[in-house]
Amino acid sequence: MPKDYRSGFVAVVGRPNVGKSTLLNALLGHKVAIVSNKPQTTRNTIQCVLTLPDAQIVFLDTPGLHKPLHKLGEYMVKSTFYALEDVDLVLWLVEMGRWTTVEDHILTELAGVDRPILLVANKADQVSLEKQEEFLAEVATKREFAGLLSVSALEATGLDALVEAITERLDEGPQYYPEDWITDHPERFVIAEFIREELLIRTEEEIPHSIAVDVDEIKEDPAKNLMRIRATIYVERESQKGIVIGKEGKMLKEVGSGARLQIERLLGIKVYLNLWVKVKKDWRNKPGALREFGYE
């Protein structure tokens, strides 16, 4: 490593649906976190790695901070605050021009955090420059920040300045992960997330939050040069099972097709994806089920 090589861990926090996963995917140039227009899309703290010639930034993409309504929600909030314990910097993502009561709540929760906080206003492409300046000036009065920046994750603007601002605030340190790593999560986790994303896109109301995906088997078939994957989609009620399967299996086929394309891009090989749907009643409030699905 160069003599002045920098590295560190950066927790990305913010309210649900503010664009945390979209920002990280744009920064990394690879899709590692699922994205949808549904709040609370991210359930686990996902570790993503950006390796540069002079630095390595390890991002922790946290679930959106919100008032939990069930044990899964409690896990998600705890997961976020656990991620703040050992990081070098906190990146607080807000929506440009929009400060809500949730931001006020997060401001209170972050009062006891002694790490530097870099405030980043996303979706800057939707607000005029004059309004951007007014908003950032107002936000600057709320507490002392390590810096304030504006970006558009969707249009990939302001990202170079953001990376530079993060790097400047990290200490000299080692390269924690190999250069070709972009996430520390196993393929099984990412595959399950891709399947869940396709369901989030296609379902409404309570269905998206009642879904869990468990990858049962990943098996290579060298003779046919493909990967065989079997996964189970869990819902909480029989009525939800019918919705996920769809009339004559149409919904499940669409989910499988969309997820398969994403998995093939990830693995670089043809994929045969076999999906099943099962009911596990009220799983979001059962500690055993939460552990089974990896929410510990």
URRA-V181027 format. One record per residue. N is the residue number from 1. OMEGA is omega in radians with two decimals (* if undefined). Layout:
# URRA-V181027
{{N,OMEGA} {N,OMEGA}}
This chain:
# URRA-V181027
{{1,3.04} {2,-3.06} {3,-3.09} {4,-3.12} {5,-3.12} {6,3.09} {7,3.12} {8,-3.09} {9,-3.06} {10,3.09} {11,3.13} {12,-3.10} {13,3.12} {14,3.13} {15,3.13} {16,3.00} {17,3.12} {18,3.05} {19,-3.10} {20,-3.12} {21,3.10} {22,3.13} {23,-3.11} {24,3.09} {25,3.14} {26,3.14} {27,-3.07} {28,-3.08} {29,3.10} {30,3.09} {31,3.10} {32,-3.13} {33,-3.10} {34,-3.04} {35,2.99} {36,3.11} {37,3.08} {38,3.08} {39,3.10} {40,3.10} {41,3.14} {42,-3.13} {43,3.13} {44,2.96} {45,-3.06} {46,-3.12} {47,-3.10} {48,-3.01} {49,3.06} {50,-3.12} {51,-3.13} {52,3.12} {53,-3.06} {54,-3.09} {55,2.99} {56,-3.13} {57,3.10} {58,-3.12} {59,3.01} {60,3.13} {61,-3.03} {62,3.01} {63,3.13} {64,3.13} {65,-3.08} {66,3.08} {67,-3.05} {68,-3.14} {69,3.14} {70,-3.07} {71,3.06} {72,3.10} {73,3.09} {74,3.09} {75,-3.10} {76,3.13} {77,3.11} {78,3.13} {79,3.14} {80,-3.09} {81,3.04} {82,-3.13} {83,-3.10} {84,-2.98} {85,-3.01} {86,-3.14} {87,3.10} {88,-3.06} {89,3.05} {90,3.07} {91,-3.11} {92,-3.10} {93,3.06} {94,3.09} {95,-3.11} {96,3.09} {97,-3.09} {98,3.08} {99,-3.05} {100,3.08} {101,3.10} {102,3.07} {103,3.08} {104,3.11} {105,3.14} {106,3.11} {107,3.11} {108,-3.12} {109,-3.12} {110,-3.09} {111,-3.12} {112,3.14} {113,-3.08} {114,3.10} {115,3.05} {116,-3.13} {117,3.09} {118,-3.13} {119,-3.11} {120,3.12} {121,-3.11} {122,3.14} {123,-3.14} {124,-3.14} {125,-3.09} {126,-3.05} {127,3.13} {128,-3.14} {129,3.13} {130,3.13} {131,3.09} {132,-3.13} {133,3.12} {134,-3.11} {135,-3.12} {136,3.10} {137,3.12} {138,-3.12} {139,-3.11} {140,-3.13} {141,-3.00} {142,3.06} {143,3.11} {144,3.12} {145,3.07} {146,3.11} {147,3.09} {148,-3.12} {149,3.04} {150,3.14} {151,2.91} {152,-3.14} {153,-3.10} {154,-3.13} {155,3.10} {156,3.08} {157,-3.14} {158,-3.07} {159,3.12} {160,3.12} {161,3.12} {162,3.12} {163,3.12} {164,-3.14} {165,3.11} {166,-3.10} {167,-3.14} {168,-3.06} {169,3.09} {170,3.10} {171,3.02} {172,-3.10} {173,-3.06} {174,2.99} {175,-3.02} {176,-3.07} {177,3.06} {178,-3.06} {179,-3.06} {180,3.11} {181,3.02} {182,3.05} {183,3.11} {184,3.14} {185,3.13} {186,-3.14} {187,-3.11} {188,3.13} {189,-3.09} {190,3.12} {191,3.12} {192,3.14} {193,3.11} {194,3.11} {195,-3.14} {196,3.11} {197,3.13} {198,3.09} {199,3.12} {200,-3.11} {201,-2.95} {202,-3.09} {203,-3.06} {204,3.07} {205,-3.02} {206,-3.05} {207,-3.06} {208,-3.07} {209,3.13} {210,-3.03} {211,2.95} {212,-3.13} {213,3.12} {214,3.11} {215,-3.05} {216,-3.05} {217,2.97} {218,-3.04} {219,3.14} {220,3.10} {221,-3.06} {222,-3.09} {223,-3.13} {224,3.12} {225,3.09} {226,3.12} {227,3.10} {228,-3.10} {229,3.07} {230,-3.11} {231,3.13} {232,3.06} {233,-3.14} {234,3.04} {235,-3.05} {236,-3.09} {237,3.14} {238,-3.13} {239,3.11} {240,3.12} {241,3.13} {242,3.14} {243,-3.12} {244,3.12} {245,3.12} {246,3.14} {247,-3.11} {248,3.08} {249,-3.04} {250,-3.11} {251,-3.10} {252,3.11} {253,3.13} {254,3.11} {255,-3.13} {256,-3.13} {257,-3.14} {258,-3.14} {259,-3.12} {260,3.14} {261,3.12} {262,-3.12} {263,3.11} {264,3.08} {265,3.13} {266,-3.02} {267,-3.12} {268,-3.12} {269,3.09} {270,-3.05} {271,2.94} {272,-3.05} {273,-3.14} {274,-3.08} {275,3.05} {276,3.11} {277,3.13} {278,3.11} {279,3.00} {280,-2.95} {281,3.03} {282,-3.05} {283,-3.10} {284,3.13} {285,-3.12} {286,-3.11} {287,3.14} {288,3.12} {289,3.12} {290,3.10} {291,-3.13} {292,-3.12} {293,3.02} {294,3.11} {295,-3.09} {296,*}}
